[in-house]
Amino acid sequence: MLFSEELPRDISDTEFWRLVTEFSETGGTFPQQYMSNEDSAQFVIPTLKETPQRSGAYLGVGLEQNFTYIAAIQPKIAFIIDIRRDNMIEHLVYKALFELSQDRADFVSRLFSRKRPAGLSASSTAQAIFDAYQSVPADPGVFEDTQRGVINQLVIEHKFPLDEPDRAAVTRVLNAFRVSSPATLRGQGDNTNPTYSQLMTATDLNGRSQSYLASEDTFKMLKEFEKRNLIVPLVGDFAGSKAIASVGKYLGERNAVVDVFYLSNVERYLFEQNDDAKRFYGNVGALPLGPSSTFIRSVTSDISRRLGIPIPDGPAKWRSFLSPIRDNLKAFDAGSFQNYTDIFKLNR
């Protein structure tokens, strides 16, 4: 079959908003969260980077952890699919902040509404940047300038027609970062979850820092990716009939495959809800896949102990795994996946 189109190098503002609106589904409910709590996200990156050269799409769920994975594999396009509309709005906030910020220190200043400390430069490590911000208080002027700047970037520059509830959500997101700090903001859960600064200065199992703010080169790659409208946030249910199917059709028409699909622990909830797991795997089965298409999935140490899921020993609260998508589909079709625990038999 011949395809007349390829994945674009740039997406126009009009096309970006069409994808966001036409591919999205009605939002659902899930506990509010403003950042990831997965302290094992970087553990799989060295293996991801060893996979043969990719040139397709990244799919993921959730928030800033996606930037770390996108920076690692450098796909041609990325779609973030999450059931919460606020997740989509937060990704739009991140988009504006990437575009408005000159470097990582400037980005952290805007994200957390704090004045930039002196002495930070492009060569500063992530640890140095977050150490410098640790004692800097929130600044009302920075918050107001950032709020206006984000709305202007999205509504005036890009001409995205955000309505009043969406604009209120932008303010709510920025305020959540303002009233916390890099050293106190945590993902949903208990107070032992890692803070934003801890996640950004964490390392893989080899001791190498690979967060999306680990280097200026990584930041600039993501800044350019956002500028070209290549990270598309969608509202969608993994078991729904529209979002994943729309992405699959879009990729298939452009002769592109899904290289990586980051699931976090969403499958746990799918297996608990009627036939949602079956519908999810049906959605994945309709995606264009290649020989190396890979799931990234994560599980907490407490859930693994409760359900008898074997994970390596270590101090991390989470463990992340890679798993070949085609093998997962075959196992599900063969009836080997009867529950959430079964899916970890194919992890590596």
LINFENQUI-V983265 format. One record per residue. N is the residue number from 1. RES is the residue in three letters. D_FIRST is the distance of its C-alpha to the first C-alpha in whole Angstrom. Layout:
# LINFENQUI-V983265
n=[N,N]
res=[RES,RES]
d_first=[D_FIRST,D_FIRST]
This chain:
# LINFENQUI-V983265
n=[1,2,3,4,5,6,7,8,9,10,11,12,13,14,15,16,17,18,19,20,21,22,23,24,25,26,27,28,29,30,31,32,33,34,35,36,37,38,39,40,41,42,43,44,45,46,47,48,49,50,51,52,53,54,55,56,57,58,59,60,61,62,63,64,65,66,67,68,69,70,71,72,73,74,75,76,77,78,79,80,81,82,83,84,85,86,87,88,89,90,91,92,93,94,95,96,97,98,99,100,101,102,103,104,105,106,107,108,109,110,111,112,113,114,115,116,117,118,119,120,121,122,123,124,125,126,127,128,129,130,131,132,133,134,135,136,137,138,139,140,141,142,143,144,145,146,147,148,149,150,151,152,153,154,155,156,157,158,159,160,161,162,163,164,165,166,167,168,169,170,171,172,173,174,175,176,177,178,179,180,181,182,183,184,185,186,187,188,189,190,191,192,193,194,195,196,197,198,199,200,201,202,203,204,205,206,207,208,209,210,211,212,213,214,215,216,217,218,219,220,221,222,223,224,225,226,227,228,229,230,231,232,233,234,235,236,237,238,239,240,241,242,243,244,245,246,247,248,249,250,251,252,253,254,255,256,257,258,259,260,261,262,263,264,265,266,267,268,269,270,271,272,273,274,275,276,277,278,279,280,281,282,283,284,285,286,287,288,289,290,291,292,293,294,295,296,297,298,299,300,301,302,303,304,305,306,307,308,309,310,311,312,313,314,315,316,317,318,319,320,321,322,323,324,325,326,327,328,329,330,331,332,333,334,335,336,337,338,339,340,341,342,343,344,345,346,347,348]
res=[MET,LEU,PHE,SER,GLU,GLU,LEU,PRO,ARG,ASP,ILE,SER,ASP,THR,GLU,PHE,TRP,ARG,LEU,VAL,THR,GLU,PHE,SER,GLU,THR,GLY,GLY,THR,PHE,PRO,GLN,GLN,TYR,MET,SER,ASN,GLU,ASP,SER,ALA,GLN,PHE,VAL,ILE,PRO,THR,LEU,LYS,GLU,THR,PRO,GLN,ARG,SER,GLY,ALA,TYR,LEU,GLY,VAL,GLY,LEU,GLU,GLN,ASN,PHE,THR,TYR,ILE,ALA,ALA,ILE,GLN,PRO,LYS,ILE,ALA,PHE,ILE,ILE,ASP,ILE,ARG,ARG,ASP,ASN,MET,ILE,GLU,HIS,LEU,VAL,TYR,LYS,ALA,LEU,PHE,GLU,LEU,SER,GLN,ASP,ARG,ALA,ASP,PHE,VAL,SER,ARG,LEU,PHE,SER,ARG,LYS,ARG,PRO,ALA,GLY,LEU,SER,ALA,SER,SER,THR,ALA,GLN,ALA,ILE,PHE,ASP,ALA,TYR,GLN,SER,VAL,PRO,ALA,ASP,PRO,GLY,VAL,PHE,GLU,ASP,THR,GLN,ARG,GLY,VAL,ILE,ASN,GLN,LEU,VAL,ILE,GLU,HIS,LYS,PHE,PRO,LEU,ASP,GLU,PRO,ASP,ARG,ALA,ALA,VAL,THR,ARG,VAL,LEU,ASN,ALA,PHE,ARG,VAL,SER,SER,PRO,ALA,THR,LEU,ARG,GLY,GLN,GLY,ASP,ASN,THR,ASN,PRO,THR,TYR,SER,GLN,LEU,MET,THR,ALA,THR,ASP,LEU,ASN,GLY,ARG,SER,GLN,SER,TYR,LEU,ALA,SER,GLU,ASP,THR,PHE,LYS,MET,LEU,LYS,GLU,PHE,GLU,LYS,ARG,ASN,LEU,ILE,VAL,PRO,LEU,VAL,GLY,ASP,PHE,ALA,GLY,SER,LYS,ALA,ILE,ALA,SER,VAL,GLY,LYS,TYR,LEU,GLY,GLU,ARG,ASN,ALA,VAL,VAL,ASP,VAL,PHE,TYR,LEU,SER,ASN,VAL,GLU,ARG,TYR,LEU,PHE,GLU,GLN,ASN,ASP,ASP,ALA,LYS,ARG,PHE,TYR,GLY,ASN,VAL,GLY,ALA,LEU,PRO,LEU,GLY,PRO,SER,SER,THR,PHE,ILE,ARG,SER,VAL,THR,SER,ASP,ILE,SER,ARG,ARG,LEU,GLY,ILE,PRO,ILE,PRO,ASP,GLY,PRO,ALA,LYS,TRP,ARG,SER,PHE,LEU,SER,PRO,ILE,ARG,ASP,ASN,LEU,LYS,ALA,PHE,ASP,ALA,GLY,SER,PHE,GLN,ASN,TYR,THR,ASP,ILE,PHE,LYS,LEU,ASN,ARG]
d_first=[0,4,7,10,12,14,16,20,23,25,25,27,30,29,25,27,29,26,24,28,29,26,24,28,30,33,35,37,40,41,44,44,43,43,42,41,43,41,43,41,38,38,39,35,34,35,33,30,30,30,27,24,23,21,19,18,20,23,24,28,31,34,36,37,36,32,33,35,31,29,32,31,28,27,23,22,22,24,25,28,28,32,34,36,36,39,36,34,37,38,35,36,39,38,36,39,41,38,38,42,43,44,44,44,48,47,44,47,50,47,46,49,51,54,55,54,56,58,57,53,50,47,48,50,48,47,50,52,51,51,55,55,54,56,59,58,59,56,57,57,57,53,52,53,51,48,48,48,46,43,43,44,40,38,40,41,39,36,37,35,37,39,42,45,44,41,44,46,44,43,47,47,45,47,50,49,49,52,54,53,52,50,53,53,50,48,45,46,48,52,53,52,49,48,49,46,48,48,44,44,46,45,44,41,43,44,46,43,43,39,39,38,41,42,42,41,38,37,38,37,33,33,35,33,30,32,32,29,28,26,28,27,29,29,31,29,30,28,29,28,25,24,24,22,20,19,19,16,14,15,14,11,10,11,9,13,15,18,21,24,25,29,30,34,36,34,33,37,37,34,36,39,38,37,33,32,31,29,27,27,25,23,22,21,19,17,16,13,16,16,19,21,21,24,27,30,33,36,40,43,46,48,45,44,48,48,45,46,43,43,43,45,48,49,50,47,46,43,40,37,34,31,29,25,23,21,25,26,24,25,28,28,26,29,32,33,33,36,37,37,39,36,33,36,35,32,33,34]
